[in-house]
Amino acid sequence: MSVRAGREFLAIPGPTTVPDEVLRAMHRPAVDIYSGPLLALTDGLLKDIARVFNTTGRAYIYISNGHGAWEAALTNVLSKGDKILVLESGRFAIGWGESARRMGVEVEILKGDMRRAVRPAEVEARLKADKGKTIKAILVAQVDTASGVVNDIAAIGQAVRAAGHDALLMVDAVASLGCMPFNMDEWGVDVAMSGSQKGMMAPPGLGFVVANDRAREVHKKAGLRTPYWDWTDREGDQHYQKYAGTPPEHLLFGQRQALDMLFAEGLDNVFRRHQLLAEAVRRAVGIWAEGQAIGFNIIEPSERCDTVTAVLVNSGRNPEALRAYCNEKCGVILGHGIGELSGKAFRVAHMGHVNAPMILGTLSVIEMALNALEIPHGKGGAQAAIDWLGQQVKA
């Protein structure tokens, strides 16, 4: 027996639920790629993507996922043999660095772990020790979806400045953009990248890169530039150059609608919604953890992000059994543990087009699964989430 009939809840950290309005915006005939409306669509998207990143820098749109945007960012500012510093706090900055390594870049990892954020003081110390200024760029993820950590990009930017180092600060904002503030210029970020499929509420397939003037100056001497990713080519006068060929029309239609929805809600309200729903999840997990079979992956509460929560499953229990129960019996799809957390955790996403019923429904199903599978846990996690939201969202 199951109670799965009805609308499936997708609670994985990407792709996230695509709003019906976005799907409808995409459900239309193709248009002339040289027409005025499509040119205006591109111009508006480039302007508004830079707006979400909070930068006066230049934005670029790629037909790619986040891994493609990684490569776009790297190839435009680095040369073979350059050295970069990767700040470890999970899996994804390491993956970005591995992409650079495969392109002939020397990679140094500032060691961290899956349970803590990057320590800015350690960044400052390492850069001060680089007397010859051999490090050309620093790679870090604002949010790592594998670990559920949020890194303090403002503090890391300050650490770079305090060290007096001229390395480019490059940030992966795939799991944060459109969900939480990203103040690129204020924080001293030179290059940032993201994708369409998480907080930007559109289907996978668009990669975004933004670069400030300093990065674009470095770009002029970059040796890894290739025709498809090249910023200079994409700054050409012809519209097709913005996409290195045919524009991904329907993805652009969808992304335009998604951005309009974000701006209509108001970005500050979007960020507050994510904070509230994330804390509701944390309240529930905190109660469940009293049974000592499950707990938070991220040790410090202040380092737990507002887009995804990684939950450890201890005492020899199998998180995949819990995920299977939630999916097969109830129609809720949780994220699985990846990297070092494979087989040790599940993940609850709370990013993008998400509201209180979706989060409370997901938490209730998890608690139902904990009961059904007889996994020890503190009782009343879902109620704690309800109580929190009831206190915060006033009539």
C-alpha positions as a Markdown table, in Angstrom:
| # | Residue | x | y | z |
|---|---|---|---|---|
| 1 | Met | 0.0 | 0.0 | 0.0 |
| 2 | Ser | 1.2 | 3.6 | -0.7 |
| 3 | Val | -0.3 | 7.1 | -0.5 |
| 4 | Arg | 1.7 | 8.3 | -3.5 |
| 5 | Ala | -1.1 | 9.4 | -5.8 |
| 6 | Gly | -1.1 | 13.2 | -6.4 |
| 7 | Arg | 1.6 | 15.6 | -7.3 |
| 8 | Glu | 5.1 | 14.5 | -6.8 |
| 9 | Phe | 7.3 | 16.6 | -4.5 |
| 10 | Leu | 10.8 | 17.2 | -5.8 |
| 11 | Ala | 13.0 | 18.0 | -2.8 |
| 12 | Ile | 16.4 | 17.5 | -4.5 |
| 13 | Pro | 18.9 | 20.3 | -4.9 |
| 14 | Gly | 18.6 | 20.7 | -8.6 |
| 15 | Pro | 16.9 | 20.6 | -10.9 |
| 16 | Thr | 14.3 | 22.2 | -8.7 |
| 17 | Thr | 10.6 | 22.5 | -9.3 |
| 18 | Val | 9.9 | 24.6 | -12.4 |
| 19 | Pro | 7.0 | 27.0 | -12.0 |
| 20 | Asp | 3.9 | 26.4 | -14.2 |
| 21 | Glu | 4.3 | 30.0 | -15.4 |
| 22 | Val | 7.8 | 29.2 | -16.7 |
| 23 | Leu | 6.6 | 26.1 | -18.4 |
| 24 | Arg | 3.8 | 28.0 | -20.1 |
| 25 | Ala | 6.2 | 30.7 | -21.2 |
| 26 | Met | 8.3 | 28.1 | -23.0 |
| 27 | His | 5.3 | 26.5 | -24.6 |
| 28 | Arg | 5.2 | 28.6 | -27.8 |
| 29 | Pro | 6.5 | 28.4 | -31.4 |
| 30 | Ala | 10.1 | 29.2 | -32.3 |
| 31 | Val | 10.7 | 32.7 | -33.5 |
| 32 | Asp | 13.2 | 34.3 | -36.0 |
| 33 | Ile | 16.6 | 34.3 | -34.3 |
| 34 | Tyr | 17.4 | 37.6 | -36.0 |
| 35 | Ser | 14.2 | 39.4 | -35.0 |
| 36 | Gly | 14.1 | 42.5 | -32.8 |
| 37 | Pro | 12.1 | 40.9 | -30.0 |
| 38 | Leu | 14.7 | 38.2 | -29.5 |
| 39 | Leu | 17.5 | 40.7 | -29.5 |
| 40 | Ala | 15.7 | 42.7 | -26.8 |
| 41 | Leu | 15.1 | 39.5 | -24.9 |
| 42 | Thr | 18.9 | 38.8 | -24.8 |
| 43 | Asp | 19.7 | 42.4 | -23.8 |
| 44 | Gly | 17.2 | 42.3 | -21.0 |
| 45 | Leu | 18.4 | 38.9 | -19.7 |
| 46 | Leu | 22.1 | 40.0 | -19.6 |
| 47 | Lys | 21.2 | 43.1 | -17.7 |
| 48 | Asp | 19.0 | 41.3 | -15.2 |
| 49 | Ile | 21.4 | 38.4 | -14.6 |
| 50 | Ala | 24.0 | 41.0 | -13.7 |
| 51 | Arg | 21.3 | 42.6 | -11.4 |
| 52 | Val | 20.8 | 39.3 | -9.5 |
| 53 | Phe | 24.6 | 39.0 | -9.0 |
| 54 | Asn | 24.6 | 42.7 | -7.8 |
| 55 | Thr | 27.4 | 43.7 | -10.2 |
| 56 | Thr | 28.2 | 46.4 | -12.7 |
| 57 | Gly | 30.3 | 43.8 | -14.5 |
| 58 | Arg | 29.5 | 42.0 | -17.7 |
| 59 | Ala | 27.2 | 39.0 | -17.9 |
| 60 | Tyr | 27.5 | 36.1 | -20.4 |
| 61 | Ile | 24.9 | 33.4 | -21.1 |
| 62 | Tyr | 26.0 | 29.9 | -22.2 |
| 63 | Ile | 24.0 | 26.9 | -23.4 |
| 64 | Ser | 25.4 | 24.7 | -20.7 |
| 65 | Asn | 24.9 | 23.4 | -17.2 |
| 66 | Gly | 27.0 | 24.5 | -14.2 |
| 67 | His | 30.0 | 22.4 | -15.3 |
| 68 | Gly | 30.0 | 24.3 | -18.6 |
| 69 | Ala | 29.9 | 27.6 | -16.7 |
| 70 | Trp | 32.9 | 26.3 | -14.6 |
| 71 | Glu | 34.9 | 25.8 | -17.8 |
| 72 | Ala | 33.7 | 29.2 | -19.3 |
| 73 | Ala | 35.0 | 31.0 | -16.2 |
| 74 | Leu | 38.3 | 29.1 | -16.1 |
| 75 | Thr | 39.2 | 29.3 | -19.8 |
| 76 | Asn | 38.7 | 33.1 | -20.0 |
| 77 | Val | 41.1 | 34.1 | -17.3 |
| 78 | Leu | 43.7 | 31.3 | -17.0 |
| 79 | Ser | 46.6 | 29.9 | -19.0 |
| 80 | Lys | 48.2 | 26.5 | -19.0 |
| 81 | Gly | 50.7 | 26.3 | -16.1 |
| 82 | Asp | 48.9 | 28.9 | -14.0 |
| 83 | Lys | 48.5 | 28.1 | -10.3 |
| 84 | Ile | 45.1 | 28.4 | -8.5 |
| 85 | Leu | 44.0 | 27.9 | -4.9 |
| 86 | Val | 40.9 | 25.9 | -4.3 |
| 87 | Leu | 39.1 | 26.4 | -1.0 |
| 88 | Glu | 37.7 | 23.1 | 0.2 |
| 89 | Ser | 34.4 | 22.9 | 2.1 |
| 90 | Gly | 32.6 | 20.1 | 0.3 |
| 91 | Arg | 32.7 | 18.5 | -3.1 |
| 92 | Phe | 32.0 | 21.2 | -5.7 |
| 93 | Ala | 34.9 | 23.7 | -5.4 |
| 94 | Ile | 37.1 | 20.6 | -5.6 |
| 95 | Gly | 35.3 | 19.5 | -8.8 |
| 96 | Trp | 35.8 | 23.0 | -10.3 |
| 97 | Gly | 39.5 | 22.7 | -9.5 |
| 98 | Glu | 39.7 | 19.3 | -11.1 |
| 99 | Ser | 38.3 | 20.8 | -14.3 |
| 100 | Ala | 41.1 | 23.3 | -14.2 |
| 101 | Arg | 43.7 | 20.6 | -13.5 |
| 102 | Arg | 42.6 | 18.7 | -16.6 |
| 103 | Met | 43.1 | 21.8 | -18.7 |
| 104 | Gly | 46.8 | 22.1 | -17.5 |
| 105 | Val | 46.4 | 24.4 | -14.5 |
| 106 | Glu | 48.3 | 23.7 | -11.3 |
| 107 | Val | 45.9 | 23.2 | -8.5 |
| 108 | Glu | 46.6 | 23.7 | -4.8 |
| 109 | Ile | 43.8 | 22.7 | -2.3 |
| 110 | Leu | 43.5 | 24.7 | 0.9 |
| 111 | Lys | 42.4 | 21.7 | 3.0 |
| 112 | Gly | 39.0 | 21.8 | 4.6 |
| 113 | Asp | 36.3 | 19.2 | 5.2 |
| 114 | Met | 32.7 | 18.2 | 4.6 |
| 115 | Arg | 31.5 | 19.5 | 7.9 |
| 116 | Arg | 32.8 | 23.1 | 8.1 |
| 117 | Ala | 33.0 | 26.3 | 6.1 |
| 118 | Val | 36.1 | 27.8 | 4.7 |
| 119 | Arg | 38.1 | 29.7 | 7.4 |
| 120 | Pro | 38.9 | 33.2 | 6.0 |
| 121 | Ala | 41.9 | 33.5 | 8.3 |
| 122 | Glu | 43.5 | 30.5 | 6.7 |
| 123 | Val | 42.9 | 32.0 | 3.3 |
| 124 | Glu | 44.6 | 35.2 | 4.3 |
| 125 | Ala | 47.6 | 33.3 | 5.8 |
| 126 | Arg | 48.1 | 31.2 | 2.7 |
| 127 | Leu | 48.0 | 34.2 | 0.4 |
| 128 | Lys | 50.5 | 36.1 | 2.6 |
| 129 | Ala | 52.8 | 33.2 | 2.3 |
| 130 | Asp | 52.7 | 33.4 | -1.5 |
| 131 | Lys | 55.5 | 35.9 | -1.7 |
| 132 | Gly | 56.0 | 35.5 | -5.4 |
| 133 | Lys | 52.3 | 36.0 | -6.1 |
| 134 | Thr | 52.2 | 32.7 | -8.0 |
| 135 | Ile | 48.5 | 32.0 | -7.3 |
| 136 | Lys | 46.5 | 33.5 | -10.1 |
| 137 | Ala | 43.0 | 32.7 | -8.9 |
| 138 | Ile | 41.0 | 31.5 | -5.9 |
| 139 | Leu | 38.1 | 29.1 | -6.3 |
| 140 | Val | 35.3 | 28.8 | -3.8 |
| 141 | Ala | 31.6 | 27.8 | -3.7 |
| 142 | Gln | 29.2 | 30.1 | -1.8 |
| 143 | Val | 27.0 | 27.0 | -1.1 |
| 144 | Asp | 28.2 | 23.4 | -1.5 |
| 145 | Thr | 25.1 | 21.3 | -2.1 |
| 146 | Ala | 27.0 | 18.1 | -1.1 |
| 147 | Ser | 27.8 | 19.2 | 2.4 |
| 148 | Gly | 25.1 | 21.9 | 2.9 |
| 149 | Val | 27.6 | 24.5 | 4.0 |
| 150 | Val | 27.5 | 28.3 | 3.2 |
| 151 | Asn | 30.8 | 30.1 | 2.9 |
| 152 | Asp | 31.2 | 33.7 | 3.9 |
| 153 | Ile | 32.2 | 35.2 | 0.6 |
| 154 | Ala | 32.4 | 38.7 | 2.0 |
| 155 | Ala | 34.9 | 37.6 | 4.7 |
| 156 | Ile | 36.9 | 35.6 | 2.1 |
| 157 | Gly | 37.1 | 38.7 | -0.1 |
| 158 | Gln | 38.2 | 40.7 | 2.8 |
| 159 | Ala | 40.9 | 38.1 | 3.6 |
| 160 | Val | 42.2 | 38.4 | 0.0 |
| 161 | Arg | 42.4 | 42.2 | 0.3 |
| 162 | Ala | 44.0 | 42.0 | 3.8 |
| 163 | Ala | 46.7 | 39.7 | 2.3 |
| 164 | Gly | 47.5 | 42.3 | -0.4 |
| 165 | His | 47.2 | 39.6 | -3.0 |
| 166 | Asp | 46.0 | 40.2 | -6.6 |
| 167 | Ala | 44.7 | 36.7 | -7.3 |
| 168 | Leu | 41.2 | 36.7 | -8.9 |
| 169 | Leu | 38.4 | 35.7 | -6.6 |
| 170 | Met | 36.1 | 33.3 | -8.4 |
| 171 | Val | 32.9 | 32.1 | -6.9 |
| 172 | Asp | 30.5 | 29.2 | -7.7 |
| 173 | Ala | 27.0 | 30.5 | -7.0 |
| 174 | Val | 25.0 | 27.7 | -8.6 |
| 175 | Ala | 23.3 | 26.7 | -5.3 |
| 176 | Ser | 22.8 | 30.2 | -4.0 |
| 177 | Leu | 21.9 | 32.6 | -6.8 |
| 178 | Gly | 18.3 | 33.7 | -6.6 |
| 179 | Cys | 17.9 | 32.3 | -3.0 |
| 180 | Met | 20.2 | 34.4 | -0.9 |
| 181 | Pro | 22.2 | 37.6 | -1.4 |
| 182 | Phe | 25.1 | 37.7 | -3.7 |
| 183 | Asn | 26.9 | 41.1 | -3.6 |
| 184 | Met | 29.6 | 40.6 | -6.2 |
| 185 | Asp | 31.1 | 44.0 | -6.3 |
| 186 | Glu | 30.8 | 44.8 | -2.6 |
| 187 | Trp | 32.5 | 41.5 | -1.7 |
| 188 | Gly | 35.4 | 41.9 | -4.2 |
| 189 | Val | 34.4 | 39.0 | -6.4 |
| 190 | Asp | 36.0 | 39.1 | -9.8 |
| 191 | Val | 34.3 | 36.2 | -11.6 |
| 192 | Ala | 31.1 | 34.4 | -10.6 |
| 193 | Met | 29.1 | 31.7 | -12.2 |
| 194 | Ser | 25.7 | 29.9 | -11.8 |
| 195 | Gly | 23.1 | 28.0 | -13.6 |
| 196 | Ser | 19.4 | 28.1 | -14.4 |
| 197 | Gln | 18.1 | 25.0 | -12.6 |
| 198 | Lys | 18.1 | 25.9 | -8.9 |
| 199 | Gly | 17.2 | 29.3 | -7.4 |
| 200 | Met | 16.8 | 30.8 | -10.9 |
| 201 | Met | 13.7 | 28.5 | -11.3 |
| 202 | Ala | 14.2 | 27.5 | -14.9 |
| 203 | Pro | 15.0 | 24.1 | -16.5 |
| 204 | Pro | 18.7 | 23.0 | -16.7 |
| 205 | Gly | 20.5 | 24.2 | -19.8 |
| 206 | Leu | 21.7 | 27.8 | -19.2 |
| 207 | Gly | 25.0 | 28.7 | -17.6 |
| 208 | Phe | 25.7 | 32.2 | -16.4 |
| 209 | Val | 29.1 | 33.9 | -15.9 |
| 210 | Val | 29.7 | 37.5 | -14.8 |
| 211 | Ala | 33.1 | 39.2 | -14.8 |
| 212 | Asn | 34.3 | 42.6 | -13.6 |
| 213 | Asp | 36.7 | 44.9 | -15.4 |
| 214 | Arg | 39.8 | 43.4 | -13.6 |
| 215 | Ala | 38.9 | 39.9 | -14.8 |
| 216 | Arg | 38.2 | 41.1 | -18.3 |
| 217 | Glu | 41.6 | 42.8 | -18.4 |
| 218 | Val | 43.3 | 39.5 | -17.3 |
| 219 | His | 41.2 | 37.8 | -20.0 |
| 220 | Lys | 43.1 | 39.6 | -22.7 |
| 221 | Lys | 46.2 | 37.5 | -21.9 |
| 222 | Ala | 44.5 | 34.2 | -21.0 |
| 223 | Gly | 46.0 | 31.3 | -22.9 |
| 224 | Leu | 43.1 | 28.8 | -22.4 |
| 225 | Arg | 40.6 | 30.8 | -24.4 |
| 226 | Thr | 38.6 | 28.7 | -26.9 |
| 227 | Pro | 36.0 | 29.8 | -29.5 |
| 228 | Tyr | 32.9 | 28.6 | -27.7 |
| 229 | Trp | 33.6 | 30.0 | -24.3 |
| 230 | Asp | 35.5 | 33.1 | -25.3 |
| 231 | Trp | 34.2 | 36.4 | -23.8 |
| 232 | Thr | 35.6 | 38.5 | -26.5 |
| 233 | Asp | 33.7 | 36.6 | -29.2 |
| 234 | Arg | 30.5 | 36.9 | -27.2 |
| 235 | Glu | 30.9 | 40.6 | -26.9 |
| 236 | Gly | 30.6 | 40.9 | -30.7 |
| 237 | Asp | 28.0 | 43.1 | -32.4 |
| 238 | Gln | 26.1 | 40.2 | -34.0 |
| 239 | His | 23.4 | 38.6 | -31.9 |
| 240 | Tyr | 24.4 | 35.1 | -32.7 |
| 241 | Gln | 27.8 | 35.8 | -31.2 |
| 242 | Lys | 26.2 | 36.1 | -27.7 |
| 243 | Tyr | 25.5 | 32.3 | -27.9 |
| 244 | Ala | 28.3 | 31.2 | -30.3 |
| 245 | Gly | 25.5 | 30.2 | -32.7 |
| 246 | Thr | 21.7 | 29.6 | -32.5 |
| 247 | Pro | 20.2 | 31.0 | -29.3 |
| 248 | Pro | 18.4 | 28.6 | -27.0 |
| 249 | Glu | 15.1 | 30.4 | -27.5 |
| 250 | His | 12.8 | 28.4 | -25.3 |
| 251 | Leu | 15.1 | 28.3 | -22.4 |
| 252 | Leu | 15.5 | 32.1 | -22.7 |
| 253 | Phe | 11.7 | 32.5 | -22.7 |
| 254 | Gly | 11.5 | 30.4 | -19.6 |
| 255 | Gln | 14.3 | 32.2 | -17.8 |
| 256 | Arg | 12.7 | 35.6 | -18.6 |
| 257 | Gln | 9.5 | 34.5 | -16.9 |
| 258 | Ala | 11.4 | 33.2 | -13.9 |
| 259 | Leu | 13.3 | 36.4 | -13.4 |
| 260 | Asp | 10.1 | 38.4 | -13.8 |
| 261 | Met | 8.6 | 36.2 | -11.0 |
| 262 | Leu | 11.6 | 36.8 | -8.7 |
| 263 | Phe | 11.5 | 40.6 | -9.3 |
| 264 | Ala | 7.7 | 40.7 | -8.7 |
| 265 | Glu | 8.2 | 39.0 | -5.4 |
| 266 | Gly | 11.1 | 41.2 | -4.6 |
| 267 | Leu | 14.6 | 39.8 | -4.1 |
| 268 | Asp | 14.7 | 40.7 | -0.4 |
| 269 | Asn | 11.4 | 38.8 | 0.1 |
| 270 | Val | 12.7 | 35.9 | -1.9 |
| 271 | Phe | 15.8 | 35.7 | 0.4 |
| 272 | Arg | 13.6 | 36.0 | 3.5 |
| 273 | Arg | 11.3 | 33.2 | 2.3 |
| 274 | His | 14.4 | 31.0 | 1.9 |
| 275 | Gln | 15.6 | 31.9 | 5.4 |
| 276 | Leu | 12.3 | 31.0 | 7.0 |
| 277 | Leu | 11.8 | 27.7 | 5.2 |
| 278 | Ala | 15.4 | 26.7 | 5.7 |
| 279 | Glu | 15.1 | 27.4 | 9.4 |
| 280 | Ala | 11.9 | 25.3 | 9.5 |
| 281 | Val | 13.8 | 22.4 | 8.1 |
| 282 | Arg | 16.6 | 22.9 | 10.7 |
| 283 | Arg | 14.0 | 23.1 | 13.5 |
| 284 | Ala | 12.7 | 19.7 | 12.4 |
| 285 | Val | 16.1 | 18.1 | 12.0 |
| 286 | Gly | 17.1 | 19.4 | 15.4 |
| 287 | Ile | 14.2 | 17.6 | 17.1 |
| 288 | Trp | 14.8 | 14.4 | 15.2 |
| 289 | Ala | 18.5 | 14.4 | 16.1 |
| 290 | Glu | 17.5 | 13.9 | 19.8 |
| 291 | Gly | 17.1 | 10.2 | 18.9 |
| 292 | Gln | 20.8 | 10.2 | 18.1 |
| 293 | Ala | 20.4 | 8.2 | 14.9 |
| 294 | Ile | 20.4 | 11.2 | 12.6 |
| 295 | Gly | 22.0 | 14.7 | 12.8 |
| 296 | Phe | 23.3 | 17.7 | 10.9 |
| 297 | Asn | 26.3 | 17.3 | 8.6 |
| 298 | Ile | 27.4 | 20.9 | 9.2 |
| 299 | Ile | 28.6 | 21.2 | 12.8 |
| 300 | Glu | 28.3 | 25.0 | 13.3 |
| 301 | Pro | 24.7 | 26.3 | 13.0 |
| 302 | Ser | 25.8 | 29.6 | 11.5 |
| 303 | Glu | 27.5 | 27.6 | 8.6 |
| 304 | Arg | 24.3 | 25.8 | 7.6 |
| 305 | Cys | 23.0 | 27.2 | 4.3 |
| 306 | Asp | 19.5 | 28.4 | 3.4 |
| 307 | Thr | 19.1 | 26.2 | 0.3 |
| 308 | Val | 19.9 | 22.6 | 1.2 |
| 309 | Thr | 20.3 | 20.6 | 4.4 |
| 310 | Ala | 22.4 | 17.5 | 4.5 |
| 311 | Val | 21.3 | 15.1 | 7.2 |
| 312 | Leu | 23.6 | 12.3 | 8.5 |
| 313 | Val | 22.1 | 8.9 | 9.2 |
| 314 | Asn | 24.1 | 7.1 | 11.9 |
| 315 | Ser | 23.9 | 3.8 | 13.9 |
| 316 | Gly | 24.2 | 1.6 | 10.9 |
| 317 | Arg | 21.0 | 2.9 | 9.4 |
| 318 | Asn | 20.6 | 3.1 | 5.6 |
| 319 | Pro | 19.5 | 6.5 | 4.3 |
| 320 | Glu | 18.6 | 5.0 | 1.0 |
| 321 | Ala | 15.9 | 3.0 | 2.7 |
| 322 | Leu | 14.4 | 6.2 | 4.0 |
| 323 | Arg | 14.7 | 7.9 | 0.6 |
| 324 | Ala | 13.0 | 4.9 | -1.1 |
| 325 | Tyr | 10.2 | 4.9 | 1.4 |
| 326 | Cys | 9.6 | 8.7 | 0.9 |
| 327 | Asn | 9.5 | 8.2 | -2.8 |
| 328 | Glu | 7.7 | 4.9 | -3.3 |
| 329 | Lys | 5.2 | 5.3 | -0.6 |
| 330 | Cys | 4.6 | 9.0 | -0.5 |
| 331 | Gly | 5.8 | 10.7 | -3.7 |
| 332 | Val | 8.5 | 12.8 | -2.0 |
| 333 | Ile | 12.0 | 12.6 | -3.7 |
| 334 | Leu | 14.9 | 13.5 | -1.4 |
| 335 | Gly | 18.4 | 14.1 | -2.4 |
| 336 | His | 21.0 | 11.4 | -1.8 |
| 337 | Gly | 24.3 | 11.8 | -0.1 |
| 338 | Ile | 27.1 | 12.4 | -2.6 |
| 339 | Gly | 30.9 | 12.2 | -2.4 |
| 340 | Glu | 32.1 | 11.4 | 1.1 |
| 341 | Leu | 28.5 | 11.4 | 2.2 |
| 342 | Ser | 27.3 | 8.7 | -0.2 |
| 343 | Gly | 25.4 | 6.1 | 1.7 |
| 344 | Lys | 25.7 | 8.1 | 4.9 |
| 345 | Ala | 23.2 | 11.0 | 4.4 |
| 346 | Phe | 20.1 | 12.3 | 2.7 |
| 347 | Arg | 19.6 | 15.9 | 1.6 |
| 348 | Val | 16.5 | 18.1 | 1.8 |
| 349 | Ala | 16.4 | 20.9 | -0.7 |
| 350 | His | 14.6 | 24.1 | 0.1 |
| 351 | Met | 15.5 | 26.3 | -2.8 |
| 352 | Gly | 13.8 | 28.0 | -5.8 |
| 353 | His | 10.0 | 27.7 | -6.4 |
| 354 | Val | 9.2 | 26.4 | -2.9 |
| 355 | Asn | 6.6 | 27.4 | -0.3 |
| 356 | Ala | 5.4 | 26.4 | 3.2 |
| 357 | Pro | 3.1 | 23.5 | 2.1 |
| 358 | Met | 5.9 | 21.9 | 0.1 |
| 359 | Ile | 8.4 | 22.1 | 3.0 |
| 360 | Leu | 5.9 | 21.1 | 5.7 |
| 361 | Gly | 4.7 | 18.2 | 3.5 |
| 362 | Thr | 8.2 | 17.0 | 2.9 |
| 363 | Leu | 9.1 | 17.2 | 6.6 |
| 364 | Ser | 5.9 | 15.3 | 7.6 |
| 365 | Val | 6.7 | 12.5 | 5.1 |
| 366 | Ile | 10.3 | 12.2 | 6.4 |
| 367 | Glu | 8.9 | 11.9 | 10.0 |
| 368 | Met | 6.4 | 9.4 | 8.7 |
| 369 | Ala | 9.3 | 7.4 | 7.2 |
| 370 | Leu | 11.3 | 7.6 | 10.4 |
| 371 | Asn | 8.3 | 6.1 | 12.2 |
| 372 | Ala | 7.7 | 3.4 | 9.6 |
| 373 | Leu | 11.3 | 2.3 | 9.4 |
| 374 | Glu | 11.7 | 2.5 | 13.2 |
| 375 | Ile | 14.6 | 4.8 | 13.0 |
| 376 | Pro | 15.2 | 6.4 | 16.5 |
| 377 | His | 14.3 | 10.1 | 16.5 |
| 378 | Gly | 13.0 | 12.8 | 18.6 |
| 379 | Lys | 9.2 | 13.2 | 18.2 |
| 380 | Gly | 7.6 | 16.3 | 16.8 |
| 381 | Gly | 10.0 | 17.6 | 14.2 |
| 382 | Ala | 7.3 | 18.6 | 11.8 |
| 383 | Gln | 5.4 | 20.3 | 14.6 |
| 384 | Ala | 8.5 | 22.3 | 15.5 |
| 385 | Ala | 8.7 | 23.5 | 11.9 |
| 386 | Ile | 5.0 | 24.5 | 12.0 |
| 387 | Asp | 5.5 | 26.3 | 15.3 |
| 388 | Trp | 8.5 | 28.2 | 13.9 |
| 389 | Leu | 6.7 | 29.4 | 10.8 |
| 390 | Gly | 3.6 | 30.3 | 12.8 |
| 391 | Gln | 5.7 | 32.5 | 15.0 |
| 392 | Gln | 7.5 | 34.2 | 12.1 |
| 393 | Val | 4.7 | 34.6 | 9.5 |
| 394 | Lys | 2.2 | 36.8 | 11.3 |
| 395 | Ala | -1.4 | 37.3 | 10.3 |
